[in-house]
Amino acid sequence: MIQRPWSCDTFVALPDSTRNGALIFGKNSDRPAGEAQPLRRIPARPAGSPLRLAYVTLDDADAYAHVGSAPFWCWGHEIGVNEHRVAIGNEAVFSRPWSAAVAADRDGRGPQPGLLGMELVRLGLERGATAHEALLVMTQLLERYGQWGSAIVGKDHGSGAYDNSYLIADPTEAWVLETVGSEWAARRVSSGSYAISNELTIRTEPDAASDGLRRHAVEAGWYPADRDFDVADAYTDPGTPLQVSHIRRRRADDLLAAARSGGALDVAQGFAVLRDHLEGTFLGGPMFDASRPDFLTLCMHEHPAGFTWGNTAASLVVELHDDPERPVALWWCPVTPCTGIYVPYFVEAGRLPDNVQRPDPLVDSWDPRDHSAATYDPTSTWWQWQQLLDVVKDPGERDFPRRAAAVREAFDELENRWLTAVPKLAAAPEELAAFTDDCLSAATRTAIELIERFGANPHTPVDPRWAPSMSA
């Protein structure tokens, strides 16, 4: 059985539903276990040579500075924020056009490869000064180049491709963009909150759509011509189960609604949404623990039986306010947020610590089929937190609940201190960069202390899959 990317979750809370009156955006990026996902800062640049991406080459354009979280092999990003306070995240979705492309690929007549969803995230950040402008950039590129091709290390197109949906936000509004092949629909969100997962959510009233969206579905026999057009009903692949995404999306909706009824959402509650394992529900959270998940949850963990997609590889929460005198903090957490810590980073700082950007991108090729999984690097922030996760869930110890509680006790104190300090920071780049350096140093010291307290060596991976000799 081919394991599909059946997880990733993104939410947005508009200013009318947040405690500080600023838009809050959050995403968990779920990827195959062991696929390192560093944080990168991409400086502004003028248009230059054509961009050679994984499968297509396109004309370059002037690009805005931004910070993005990206699989180590990928030109694009899973999540990011640019200098104009536009945030974008993507989700894998499975549509009828995708299913037809998979079948054609199996017969040796697959479609021409196009853009990857992660590439469109970065292109939107580079070229969009508002959420709506990014939406236009992304849809125009989609219509011109299409989407098809593996986005998973070591997988061919048929087993590694997927369609994409997106949340695109700025301080005043958000757009939900859902794409199916080269067609698309979009919905504007101007109040309340909205959560997306690995399913189409736009039904009969999109605010914008491609010209051929309805016609293509009717001509393909996917939807009757005499009925009000329902995007999700017409285009959702009937062969892909939705329960793995629908439960998570509804859980995120419920947590966001609870925050609104309790006095509105803040950044710390955004962290809590993305750390959720269905605790406090009639399901009682994990029957055993999060290292052996019973369901796919917002904070995703690899299951020994392989029924989950992998782990949450990185998580981001950002408060997009419109005060030009205050910097915007990108709260980024490597690996699973329940065993991790959100450290504040800033586009305005002009730089990132070297360790969070490791492993370096391998720019000879952006095609994931040309790469194998990265190996353990004890100097990489991402790998340090992967090691912490592996130690906390050590199946030989069977002590995940106690170890996870110790992690939260240590990290929550730091996070609370930083949450109090960030609103008082000036926008001076060096002050912001120094603050991040101090936060990351404290977090790293704490992570290493926890790894050693639990009896492991920070320099040697406890999971043999990540050792260099195992990946050659």
C-alpha positions as CSV (number, residue, x, y, z in Angstrom):
1,M,0.0,0.0,0.0
2,I,1.3,3.5,-0.9
3,Q,1.4,5.8,2.1
4,R,-0.1,9.1,1.2
5,P,0.6,12.4,2.9
6,W,-2.5,12.3,5.0
7,S,-1.6,15.0,7.5
8,C,-0.8,18.7,7.9
9,D,-3.1,21.2,9.5
10,T,-3.3,25.0,9.2
11,F,-5.6,27.6,10.9
12,V,-6.2,31.3,10.9
13,A,-8.0,33.5,13.5
14,L,-9.0,36.9,12.2
15,P,-8.5,40.1,14.3
16,D,-12.1,40.0,15.6
17,S,-11.5,36.6,17.3
18,T,-8.0,37.2,18.9
19,R,-7.1,38.7,22.2
20,N,-4.8,41.4,20.9
21,G,-6.8,42.3,17.7
22,A,-4.1,40.9,15.4
23,L,-4.5,38.0,13.0
24,I,-3.0,34.7,14.2
25,F,-1.9,32.1,11.7
26,G,-0.6,28.6,12.6
27,K,0.5,25.4,10.8
28,N,1.8,22.0,11.6
29,S,3.9,20.7,8.7
30,D,3.7,16.9,8.7
31,R,6.3,15.0,6.7
32,P,8.0,11.6,6.6
33,A,9.8,10.8,9.8
34,G,13.4,11.8,9.6
35,E,13.0,14.3,6.8
36,A,14.9,17.3,8.2
37,Q,13.0,20.6,7.9
38,P,15.3,23.6,8.7
39,L,14.3,27.2,8.9
40,R,15.6,29.5,6.1
41,R,15.9,33.2,5.6
42,I,15.8,34.3,2.0
43,P,16.8,37.9,1.4
44,A,15.1,40.3,-1.0
45,R,16.5,40.2,-4.5
46,P,16.0,41.8,-7.9
47,A,14.8,39.6,-10.8
48,G,17.6,37.5,-12.2
49,S,18.2,34.4,-14.1
50,P,15.3,32.0,-14.8
51,L,14.4,29.9,-11.7
52,R,15.1,26.2,-12.2
53,L,12.8,24.4,-9.8
54,A,12.1,20.7,-9.3
55,Y,10.5,20.1,-12.6
56,V,9.9,23.4,-14.4
57,T,11.9,26.6,-15.2
58,L,10.1,29.9,-15.0
59,D,11.0,33.6,-15.3
60,D,12.3,35.2,-12.1
61,A,10.8,38.3,-10.6
62,D,11.7,40.8,-7.9
63,A,11.5,38.9,-4.6
64,Y,10.6,40.0,-1.1
65,A,12.6,38.9,1.9
66,H,11.0,36.1,3.9
67,V,11.6,33.3,6.4
68,G,10.3,29.8,5.5
69,S,10.4,26.3,6.9
70,A,11.4,23.9,4.1
71,P,12.2,20.2,3.7
72,F,16.0,20.1,3.4
73,W,15.9,19.1,-0.3
74,C,13.2,21.6,-1.5
75,W,13.4,25.0,-3.1
76,G,9.9,25.8,-1.8
77,H,8.5,26.1,1.7
78,E,5.8,24.3,3.8
79,I,5.2,27.5,5.8
80,G,6.6,31.0,5.6
81,V,6.2,34.8,6.3
82,N,7.5,37.6,4.2
83,E,8.6,41.2,5.0
84,H,5.1,42.5,4.2
85,R,3.6,40.3,6.8
86,V,2.0,37.8,4.4
87,A,1.9,34.2,5.8
88,I,1.2,31.1,3.7
89,G,1.0,27.4,4.4
90,N,-0.1,24.4,2.2
91,E,-1.9,21.1,2.6
92,A,-1.9,18.0,0.5
93,V,-5.3,17.2,-1.0
94,F,-6.5,14.4,-3.2
95,S,-8.8,15.2,-6.1
96,R,-10.3,13.5,-9.1
97,P,-7.7,15.2,-11.5
98,W,-4.9,13.9,-9.2
99,S,-6.4,10.4,-9.2
100,A,-6.7,10.4,-13.0
101,A,-3.0,11.6,-13.2
102,V,-1.9,8.7,-11.0
103,A,-3.7,6.2,-13.2
104,A,-2.2,7.7,-16.3
105,D,1.2,7.6,-14.7
106,R,0.8,4.0,-13.9
107,D,0.1,3.3,-17.6
108,G,3.2,5.2,-18.6
109,R,1.4,8.3,-20.0
110,G,1.4,10.6,-16.9
111,P,1.1,14.3,-17.3
112,Q,3.9,16.7,-17.8
113,P,5.4,17.6,-14.4
114,G,4.6,21.1,-13.1
115,L,4.9,23.1,-10.0
116,L,5.0,21.7,-6.5
117,G,2.7,23.1,-3.8
118,M,5.7,24.1,-1.7
119,E,7.2,26.0,-4.6
120,L,3.9,27.9,-4.9
121,V,4.1,28.8,-1.2
122,R,7.5,30.4,-1.7
123,L,6.5,32.1,-5.0
124,G,3.5,33.6,-3.2
125,L,5.8,34.9,-0.4
126,E,8.4,36.3,-2.8
127,R,5.9,38.1,-5.0
128,G,2.9,39.0,-2.9
129,A,2.8,42.1,-0.7
130,T,-0.8,41.3,0.5
131,A,-2.7,38.0,0.8
132,H,-4.8,38.8,-2.2
133,E,-1.7,39.7,-4.3
134,A,-0.1,36.4,-3.3
135,L,-3.3,34.6,-4.3
136,L,-3.2,36.2,-7.8
137,V,0.5,35.3,-8.2
138,M,-0.1,31.7,-7.2
139,T,-3.2,31.1,-9.3
140,Q,-1.7,32.6,-12.4
141,L,1.4,30.4,-12.1
142,L,-0.8,27.4,-11.4
143,E,-2.9,28.0,-14.5
144,R,0.3,28.4,-16.6
145,Y,2.4,25.6,-15.3
146,G,0.0,23.2,-13.6
147,Q,0.9,20.9,-10.7
148,W,2.2,17.4,-10.9
149,G,5.3,15.6,-9.7
150,S,6.7,13.9,-6.6
151,A,7.1,16.0,-3.5
152,I,8.5,13.2,-1.4
153,V,12.1,12.0,-1.2
154,G,12.8,8.8,-3.1
155,K,9.2,8.5,-4.5
156,D,8.2,8.5,-8.1
157,H,5.5,10.8,-9.4
158,G,2.7,8.4,-9.1
159,S,3.3,7.7,-5.4
160,G,4.7,11.1,-4.4
161,A,2.4,13.6,-6.1
162,Y,-0.6,15.4,-4.6
163,D,-2.7,18.5,-5.2
164,N,-2.7,21.4,-2.7
165,S,-4.8,23.7,-0.7
166,Y,-3.4,26.8,1.0
167,L,-4.2,29.4,3.7
168,I,-2.8,32.8,2.7
169,A,-3.0,35.6,5.3
170,D,-2.0,39.2,6.0
171,P,-2.9,41.4,9.0
172,T,-6.4,42.2,7.6
173,E,-7.7,39.1,5.8
174,A,-7.1,35.5,4.8
175,W,-7.8,33.5,1.6
176,V,-8.4,29.8,1.4
177,L,-7.1,28.5,-2.0
178,E,-7.9,25.0,-3.1
179,T,-6.4,23.6,-6.2
180,V,-7.3,20.6,-8.4
181,G,-4.9,20.0,-11.2
182,S,-4.7,23.4,-13.0
183,E,-8.1,24.5,-11.7
184,W,-8.8,26.4,-8.4
185,A,-11.3,28.0,-6.1
186,A,-10.8,30.6,-3.4
187,R,-12.7,31.8,-0.5
188,R,-12.1,35.1,1.4
189,V,-12.1,34.9,5.2
190,S,-12.6,38.3,6.9
191,S,-13.8,37.4,10.4
192,G,-13.9,34.5,12.8
193,S,-11.5,31.6,12.2
194,Y,-10.9,28.9,9.6
195,A,-9.0,25.6,9.7
196,I,-7.9,23.5,6.7
197,S,-6.6,20.0,6.5
198,N,-6.1,17.4,3.8
199,E,-9.6,17.8,2.2
200,L,-11.4,20.3,0.1
201,T,-13.7,22.7,2.1
202,I,-15.1,25.2,-0.5
203,R,-18.6,24.2,-1.5
204,T,-21.1,26.2,-3.5
205,E,-20.0,29.8,-2.9
206,P,-16.3,30.5,-3.8
207,D,-15.4,34.1,-3.9
208,A,-13.1,33.5,-6.9
209,A,-12.4,30.5,-9.2
210,S,-10.7,29.5,-12.4
211,D,-12.7,29.9,-15.6
212,G,-12.7,26.2,-16.3
213,L,-13.5,24.9,-12.8
214,R,-17.1,24.1,-13.3
215,R,-16.9,23.2,-17.0
216,H,-14.0,20.7,-16.5
217,A,-16.0,18.8,-13.8
218,V,-19.2,18.7,-15.8
219,E,-17.4,17.6,-19.1
220,A,-15.5,14.9,-17.2
221,G,-18.8,13.5,-15.8
222,W,-17.9,14.3,-12.2
223,Y,-20.9,16.6,-11.5
224,P,-24.3,17.0,-13.1
225,A,-24.8,20.1,-15.2
226,D,-28.2,20.9,-13.8
227,R,-27.2,21.2,-10.2
228,D,-25.8,24.1,-8.2
229,F,-22.0,23.6,-8.5
230,D,-20.4,22.2,-5.3
231,V,-16.6,22.4,-5.6
232,A,-15.7,19.9,-2.9
233,D,-18.4,17.4,-4.0
234,A,-17.3,17.6,-7.6
235,Y,-13.6,17.3,-7.2
236,T,-12.9,15.2,-4.1
237,D,-11.4,11.9,-5.0
238,P,-13.9,9.2,-3.9
239,G,-11.1,6.7,-3.5
240,T,-9.3,8.7,-0.8
241,P,-10.7,8.4,2.8
242,L,-11.4,11.7,4.5
243,Q,-11.8,10.6,8.1
244,V,-8.0,11.1,8.7
245,S,-8.3,14.8,7.8
246,H,-11.9,15.6,8.7
247,I,-11.5,14.7,12.4
248,R,-8.5,16.9,12.7
249,R,-10.1,19.8,10.9
250,R,-13.2,19.6,13.1
251,R,-11.0,19.3,16.2
252,A,-9.1,22.5,15.2
253,D,-12.5,24.3,14.6
254,D,-13.6,23.2,18.0
255,L,-10.5,24.4,19.7
256,L,-10.6,27.8,17.9
257,A,-14.3,28.2,18.9
258,A,-13.5,27.4,22.5
259,A,-10.8,30.0,22.5
260,R,-13.2,32.6,21.1
261,S,-15.9,31.8,23.7
262,G,-13.2,31.9,26.5
263,G,-12.1,35.5,25.6
264,A,-10.4,35.1,22.2
265,L,-7.3,33.4,20.9
266,D,-3.8,34.4,21.8
267,V,-0.4,33.1,20.6
268,A,0.0,30.6,23.5
269,Q,-3.4,29.1,22.7
270,G,-2.2,28.8,19.1
271,F,0.6,26.7,20.5
272,A,-1.9,24.5,22.4
273,V,-4.0,24.0,19.2
274,L,-1.0,22.6,17.4
275,R,0.1,20.4,20.3
276,D,-3.3,18.7,20.6
277,H,-3.7,14.9,20.6
278,L,-7.5,14.9,21.3
279,E,-6.9,15.3,25.0
280,G,-10.1,16.1,27.0
281,T,-12.4,14.6,24.4
282,F,-14.7,11.5,24.6
283,L,-11.7,9.7,23.0
284,G,-9.7,10.5,26.1
285,G,-6.6,11.4,24.1
286,P,-4.3,8.6,23.1
287,M,-5.2,5.3,24.7
288,F,-1.6,4.5,25.2
289,D,0.5,7.6,24.5
290,A,1.4,9.9,21.7
291,S,4.3,7.7,20.6
292,R,1.8,5.0,19.7
293,P,-1.1,7.2,18.3
294,D,-4.6,5.7,18.0
295,F,-5.6,8.4,15.5
296,L,-4.0,11.0,13.3
297,T,-4.0,14.1,15.5
298,L,-3.1,17.7,15.1
299,C,0.3,17.0,16.6
300,M,1.4,14.1,14.5
301,H,3.5,11.1,15.6
302,E,4.8,8.2,13.6
303,H,3.1,5.0,14.6
304,P,5.2,1.8,14.7
305,A,2.6,0.1,12.4
306,G,3.1,2.8,9.8
307,F,-0.5,3.9,9.4
308,T,0.4,7.6,10.1
309,W,2.1,9.8,7.5
310,G,5.1,10.4,9.8
311,N,5.8,13.2,12.3
312,T,5.0,16.8,12.6
313,A,8.3,18.1,11.1
314,A,7.9,21.7,12.0
315,S,5.3,24.1,13.5
316,L,4.8,27.8,13.1
317,V,2.5,30.3,14.9
318,V,2.7,34.0,13.9
319,E,0.7,37.1,15.1
320,L,0.3,39.3,12.0
321,H,-0.3,42.8,13.4
322,D,-0.2,46.0,11.4
323,D,1.9,48.2,13.8
324,P,5.0,49.2,11.8
325,E,6.8,50.1,15.0
326,R,6.6,46.5,16.3
327,P,8.4,43.5,14.8
328,V,6.5,40.4,13.9
329,A,7.6,37.2,15.7
330,L,7.6,33.9,13.9
331,W,7.3,31.3,16.6
332,W,8.9,28.2,15.0
333,C,9.1,24.8,16.6
334,P,11.2,22.0,15.1
335,V,9.6,18.5,15.0
336,T,6.6,17.6,17.2
337,P,5.4,20.7,19.2
338,C,4.3,18.6,22.2
339,T,8.0,17.7,22.8
340,G,9.3,21.0,21.3
341,I,9.5,24.6,22.0
342,Y,8.5,27.7,20.0
343,V,11.4,30.1,19.7
344,P,10.7,33.6,18.3
345,Y,12.4,34.5,15.0
346,F,12.0,37.8,13.0
347,V,12.1,38.6,9.3
348,E,13.2,42.1,10.4
349,A,16.3,40.7,12.1
350,G,18.0,40.3,8.8
351,R,19.6,36.9,9.7
352,L,18.9,33.6,11.4
353,P,21.2,31.5,13.6
354,D,23.2,29.1,11.6
355,N,22.1,26.0,13.5
356,V,18.4,26.4,12.6
357,Q,19.3,26.5,8.9
358,R,21.1,23.1,8.9
359,P,21.1,20.9,7.0
360,D,22.1,23.2,4.1
361,P,20.1,22.9,0.9
362,L,21.6,20.6,-1.7
363,V,21.2,22.9,-4.7
364,D,22.6,20.6,-7.5
365,S,18.9,19.5,-7.9
366,W,15.6,20.4,-6.3
367,D,14.1,17.1,-7.5
368,P,13.3,15.0,-4.5
369,R,13.9,11.8,-6.5
370,D,17.6,12.8,-6.6
371,H,18.0,12.8,-2.8
372,S,17.8,10.4,0.1
373,A,16.9,11.2,3.6
374,A,19.3,13.5,5.5
375,T,21.3,12.0,8.3
376,Y,21.8,13.0,11.9
377,D,23.7,16.2,12.5
378,P,24.2,17.1,16.2
379,T,24.9,20.7,15.3
380,S,21.5,21.1,13.6
381,T,18.6,22.5,15.7
382,W,16.1,20.3,13.8
383,W,18.1,17.1,14.5
384,Q,18.6,18.0,18.2
385,W,14.8,18.1,18.6
386,Q,14.4,14.9,16.6
387,Q,16.8,13.3,19.0
388,L,14.8,14.7,21.9
389,L,11.6,13.2,20.5
390,D,13.2,9.8,19.9
391,V,14.5,9.8,23.5
392,V,11.1,10.8,25.0
393,K,9.2,8.1,23.1
394,D,11.9,5.4,23.6
395,P,9.8,2.2,23.3
396,G,12.2,0.3,25.5
397,E,11.5,2.7,28.4
398,R,7.7,2.9,27.8
399,D,7.8,6.2,29.7
400,F,6.4,8.8,27.2
401,P,3.9,10.5,29.6
402,R,6.4,11.2,32.3
403,R,9.2,12.3,30.0
404,A,6.8,14.4,27.9
405,A,5.6,16.1,31.1
406,A,9.2,16.9,32.1
407,V,9.8,18.4,28.7
408,R,6.8,20.6,28.9
409,E,7.7,21.8,32.5
410,A,11.1,22.9,31.2
411,F,10.0,24.4,27.9
412,D,6.8,26.1,29.1
413,E,8.7,28.3,31.5
414,L,10.9,29.5,28.7
415,E,8.1,30.1,26.3
416,N,6.1,32.1,28.9
417,R,9.1,34.3,29.5
418,W,9.6,35.0,25.8
419,L,5.9,35.6,25.2
420,T,6.0,38.4,27.8
421,A,9.2,39.9,26.4
422,V,8.5,39.9,22.7
423,P,5.9,42.7,22.7
424,K,8.4,45.0,24.4
425,L,11.1,44.5,21.8
426,A,12.2,47.4,19.5
427,A,12.4,46.8,15.8
428,A,16.2,47.3,15.7
429,P,17.6,44.3,13.6
430,E,20.5,43.6,15.9
431,E,18.4,43.6,19.0
432,L,16.0,41.2,17.4
433,A,18.7,38.9,16.2
434,A,20.4,38.9,19.6
435,F,17.1,38.1,21.4
436,T,16.6,35.1,19.1
437,D,20.2,34.0,19.7
438,D,19.6,34.1,23.5
439,C,16.3,32.3,23.2
440,L,17.7,29.5,21.0
441,S,20.8,29.1,23.2
442,A,18.5,28.6,26.3
443,A,16.3,26.2,24.4
444,T,19.2,24.2,23.1
445,R,20.8,23.9,26.5
446,T,17.6,22.7,28.0
447,A,17.0,20.2,25.2
448,I,20.5,18.8,25.7
449,E,20.1,18.6,29.4
450,L,16.8,16.7,28.9
451,I,18.4,14.2,26.4
452,E,21.2,13.5,28.9
453,R,18.8,13.3,31.8
454,F,16.9,10.6,29.9
455,G,20.2,8.6,29.5
456,A,21.1,9.4,25.8
457,N,24.1,11.0,24.1
458,P,23.2,14.2,22.2
459,H,25.9,13.4,19.6
460,T,24.7,9.9,18.7
461,P,21.2,9.2,17.3
462,V,19.2,6.8,19.4
463,D,17.2,5.8,16.3
464,P,19.5,3.8,14.0
465,R,17.6,5.0,10.9
466,W,19.2,8.4,11.2
467,A,22.8,7.1,11.5
468,P,25.0,8.0,8.4
469,S,26.0,4.4,7.8
470,M,22.3,3.3,7.5
471,S,21.4,5.8,4.8
472,A,24.3,5.4,2.4
